[in-house]
Amino acid sequence: MTIRIRQLTKVYKLGVERVHALRGVDLDIARNEFVAIMGASGSGKSTMMHILGCLDRPTSGVYELNGRPMHKMGAGQLARVRNEEIGFIFQSFELLNRATALKNVMLPMIYSRRHWATARKRARAALDRVGLGDRMGHKPNQLSGGQRQRVAVARALVNEPSILLADEPTGNLDSATTHEIIELFRQLHAEGQTIVIVTHEEEVAAHSQRIVRLRDGLVLSDHPTREDPTHRRWLEGQAAAAAEAAGSRPLAQGAPA
């Protein structure tokens, strides 16, 4: 089991007020799963992502990554885990504007004990893997949105992480580019990568194996994607809309009525 969470809580103090972002969550994610975490604003999905990524610590409960207790680790230990075990992909790419694609991908290895000596070689290989072998010397402002997100994916992969965490990775992309990035995730998953995506888009979640829905800091539902009731209703709505659109199209000139 790559991720094991038991009775996880997170409480934020805002003055005298206490905000319960997570209220006792249980969750298991196996190696090589592709999981979408969904929920409305305030559901706890961003808090969950931050804890999974060791960017924040739970108030109580258990979080184990590859059998190691993240909830018991200090700041230095968590920083090392973030660098070596977790790959992050963000909606806004988070690239250094003055650095080339190659240098952006090399960045995590500056802080890694494992790969600093081979950083350039590994960064080149990561960019080749995401189809940007011919863009290594380009800076972010010389790349399209989809290419910038591919650089971010390469950076996330370069240290061979246990899990890839993507927070609304297609939020700033058009539909065609979204499809390209999701196809890249599908390819990485097929190669054995464990992937967790936080998204509000059913179209993105459709490519995952499993959908975990949060509401008010609790797991509302946890189903294989094809069995998720909300997702099935969305698919039915999409099919009905497509059928209606097809029925409303004018017949081609000369076609039989």
N, C-alpha and C positions, 0 to 999 in steps of 0.2 A: 504494500500500500504506500503510495507516494505521500498522500496527505490524509491525516486522521485528526478530526476535530470533535471534541466532546464538551457539551455544555458551555460553549464559548459565550462570554458576555463582554460588552464594552459600554462603559458609562462615561460620558463627558460631563464635566462640571462647568456650567456657564453662570458664574456668580453664585447665587444660592440655588439655582436650578440644576437638576440632574437630568441629562438626556440619555435615555437607554437606546443606544444605536443597535446593539445586538443583545438578545434576551435569552440565551441558552441554546445555541445552534449546535447540532450534530451534523457532521458531513464527512464522507469518505470519498476520495478521488484516487483511483488506481493508476498505476503506471500506464502511459500511452492512452489515457482517456482524453476525449475532446469535450469539454463541459462549458456550457453557457450559463452564466449567472445573470438573472433578470429581476427587475423590480422597478417600481415607480420611485421617484425622488423621495428620499427619506426612508426607503425600505431597509437600508443597511448594506446594500451591495458595495458601495464604495469603501465603507469601513471594513467589510469582509476582504476586499481586495488588498487594502493596506495591511491588514494583519497577515494574510497569506503571503504577501511580499516582504514581510518583516520590516515594514515601514512604520508600524505601530504595534503596540503590545496589548493583549486583551486585559480586561480588568480581572477576569477569572476564567477558569476553564483550561482545556488542554488543546494545544496545537502541536502536532508532531509532523515533521517533514523528513521522510526517509528514516523514520524511527527515532529521530532526534527531537528532544523537547524544546521547541522554539520559545514556549511560554516561560521557560526557566533561564533563558540565556540573557547575558548582559549586552550592552550596546555594542561593544567591540566584536563579540561573537556574532551578533546579528548582522553587523556590517559585512563580515566575511561571508556569511551565508548569502546575503543579497548579491554579493559580487560573484560568487562561485556556483551557486545553486539555482538562482532565479534570473530569468530574462524578462525585462520589462518592455512593453510597447504601449505608448501613450497616444491619445487622440491628436495631440499637438506636436507629435514627433520628438520634441525635446532634443533637437540637434544643435551643435555649435555652429553658428552662422558663418564664422570666419575660418572654419576648418573644412578640409576636403572630406568627401565620403569616407576615404580610407582612414583618415585620422579620427573621424567620429567613431568608426567601428573599432579602432585600436584603443579608444579611451578606457573601456572597462579593464583591459589587460594591464594598464599602468599600475593598477591597484591589486593585481592578482599575483600570487606567489607561483602559480602553476605555469603561466604562459607568457610572462613578460619578455622572455628571451626570443620567443617566436611570434611576437605580436603582429608584425607586419605580414608575415606569411599567412597567419591564421585569418587576419582581417581580409586579405585578398581572397582567400578561399571562401570566406563567409559572403563576400560581395558577389563572387562568382555563383554561389549557391542560390542567391536570390535574383540572379539575372542582371547584375549591374557590373559585370567585369569590365565593361567599356566606359564606366562613369566614375571610376575610383578617384580621379583628380578633380571632379566637379564639386563645387560648394553647394549648399542647400538652395541658394537663390538661382542656381543654374539647373535645378531639377524640378520635375513636375511633382504634384502632391503624392501621386502613387510611387514615384521613385524615392521621394523622401521617406515615405513609410517603409519602403523596402530597405533603405539604409538603416532605419530604426530596427527592423526585423533582424538584419545582419548583425547589428550591434548586440541585440538581445541574445543571439545564438552563439556568439563568438567564444564564450567561455563554456560551451556545452552544458547548459543549465538542466537541472532536473525538471523544472516546470517553466513554461512560457506563460506569462501573465499579460493579457492584453486588455487595456481599459478603453472601451469605445474606440477601437483601432480604425474604424471606417467613418467616424463621425464627421471628419473634415473632407471626405472624398465624394466624388460624384458616383453615380450608379455603376458606370463601366469600370472605374478604378476600384470601387468596392469589390466588384466581382473578381478582379485580378488579385487583390490582396487575400480574399477569402480562399481562392484557389491555391494561393501560396500556403496558407495555413493548412489546407487539406493535404497538400503535398508533404509538408513537415510532419503532420500527424501520421501519414502513411509510412514515413521513414522512422517512426517510433517516438516522436516528441509528445510529451504530455502538455496539453494546452488548456488554459482556463481563460475564457473571454467574458468580460462584463459588458453587456450591451442592452439597449432598449429596443433593438430592431429585430423583429421576428425573422426578417429575411436573412440576417446574419446568423441568428440562432439555428436556423433551419439546417445549417451545415455541421452542427455539432452532433455528438452522439446522445447527449443528455442535457436536459434543461432543469436547472434548480431555480425556483422562483422564491424570492423573499418578500415579506410584507411585515412592516412594523417590527423589524429586527428578528423575525422568526422565519424558518423555512416553511413556506406555504405549500409547496409541492416539489417533488423530485421524481421526474419520469424520463425514460428514454424518449428522445425527441419525437419519434413517430407516434408515441402513445400519450403525449402531453395534451390534455383536453383543450387548453387555450391555443396551443399551436395548431391543433387539428381544425379548430374553428377558423383560425386565420387562413389556413390552406384552403378551406372550403370557400371562404370569402374571396380569396384570390382567384380560385377557379371560376366562381360565379361571375366575378368582374370581367375575367377574360372571355367567358362565353357571351356575356352581354355586349362587350366591345366587338367581338367577332360578328354577332348578329346585327349590329348597327352599322357595319361597314357597307358602303354602296357596292353593288355588284359591278365587276369589271365590264367594260364596254364589250358587247357581243356575247357575254356569258348568259347561259339559259336562266330564266327566272325560276 
